[in-house]
Amino acid sequence: MFEAEAVLQGLELALLGMGTVFAFLTVLVLGTSTMSWIVQRFDVEDARPTVTRPGRPGEEDAEVVAAITAAVRIHRSRR
């Protein structure tokens, strides 16, 4: 009879542990969802990045293009 009691006590302890983990994870998900909702509600800034460089859109700086081209050539020559 002692073995059956030990098995039942082990099952009880396992269920208690799993219940504790489930409760903690539920609280964690609810807290994260609440914080996300609060941030989205009060965030009024536009999430799109703004262009701070003067010039026409799509216009590339010649030095930047030259640097990228040189880097690509060096990378390809090392293969």
C-alpha angles and dihedrals in degrees: 000000000000092000093054091051091050091051091049091048090050092050091048091051092047092051091048091051094047090047091052092050091047091050092049093049091048091053090047093052093046092049093049092047091049093050091048091051092049093049093048092048096052099034106103099162119108109251094211116102117246124228110240097173116099117234140065120312111265094020109133126211108241093222093053092049090049092050093049092047092050092048092051092049092050091048093049093047091056094058 
